[in-house]
Every structure is written in structure tokens, then in C-alpha cells.
Amino acid sequence: MVLEDAITEALTTNTSEALNTLKVLDANKYPFMIGSNLVCVPPFEKTKDEVSIFYQRTRYALLETIEGADCLWILEASMAEAKQAGQ
């Protein structure tokens, strides 16, 4: 499992700490690491059911915290783009 996968999993189980980690990565303190732009995007390489489950669980977790607004925006925009593209 790579760091991005671990943070993605943590979004629904330890939302606040996952978002704190993304804040550090998004601030470019580690220039070779990608934060929210990778972690908050649904795993479109998986089945539609898996993507839907990821979306619902992650969306619900992000709605529970004000710090999740940026990640939620990325999640929603990614899903809208995918639906428009017919995925």
C-alpha cells in the first residue's frame, strides 16, 4: 500500500487526521508528494460499485467536518466529470 492509498482509507476512519496530513502535502512541504488532488478523487480504475461505495463513504465522512470542504469539492467535481464522460 502506498501513502496515497493509506490516506484515502483514513478519510473515512480518521477523517480529521487524514485531512491534516493532506494539508501538509498540499502546502508543498514535500514537493514530490501529491495530496488532495490524488487522494480525494474516486478510484475510477475499480468497478462502478466500488467507486460508488467509496464516494458515499468518503462524502459522508467529509460532510462531518468543516476541514473536509476542499477534499469534498474535489470528490464532487471528479464524480461530476466522470458522469459527464459516461464512466
BELHU-V116904 format. One record per helix or strand. SS is the DSSP state (h for helix, s for strand). FROM is the first residue (numbers start at 1). TO is the last residue. Records with the same first field share a line. If there is no record, write none. Layout:
SS: FROM-TO / FROM-TO
This chain:
h: 3-13 / 15-26 / 36-39 / 48-63 / 66-85
